[in-house]
Amino acid sequence: MGRMTLITGEERRRRWSEEDRDRILAAINEPGAVIADVARRADVCTSLVYKWRKEARRLINPPGFARVVIDDVASATSTSPPDEIGPAVIVVRMKDAQVRIGMHAPPAVITATLKALRS
């Protein structure tokens, strides 16, 4: 038999303190954590936990434009010689990662690469 909660007062929504949110978000970031399990233990709707996580990520990395630096291929530092890459490349630097994309790369590869860097 399932559990039922009866709300008798005027308050219809539960209020979660910042400490509770932080505790739950920390629990979902632990290795091997399953969001649905953490939400069930905390008696929180799973979609609300996803919403909190999305809001927290937005605070850490606000949406906006990335700085673009146009650099000559010959002067760019790379582990492979410039002739292996081709005459035109896109260099994407994010945090500690650097990705070089050649001008003949298929659009699907470029899209997948940029999505992988974003997450």
C-alpha positions, 0 to 999 in steps of 0.5 A: 500500500502506498503512502498518503500525505494529508494537508489540512492547513492553508499551506499547500507547498512544502518549503525547503531550506537552503541547507536541505537543498545543499544537503540533497544536491551534495548527496546526488553528486556522490559517486554512484548516487542515483537521483531518484533514490536520493530524492525518495530518501529525502521525500522530495519529488525527483523533478524538483531535485533536477530543477535544483541541480539545473539552477545550481549549475546556472549559478556556477556557470551562467549562460553567456558568450565564450571568449574567442581568440583567433590565432594563426595555425602556424603559431598555435602550440600543438602536439601534432604538426600543423600539416596534419591538421589542415590549413583551417582549424577551430580551437576550443579551449575550456578550463583544462581542455583544448580541442582542435577541429579541422575544416573538413570535420563532419558537422555531426562530429563538431556538434558531438564534440561541443556537446561533450565539452559543455557537460 
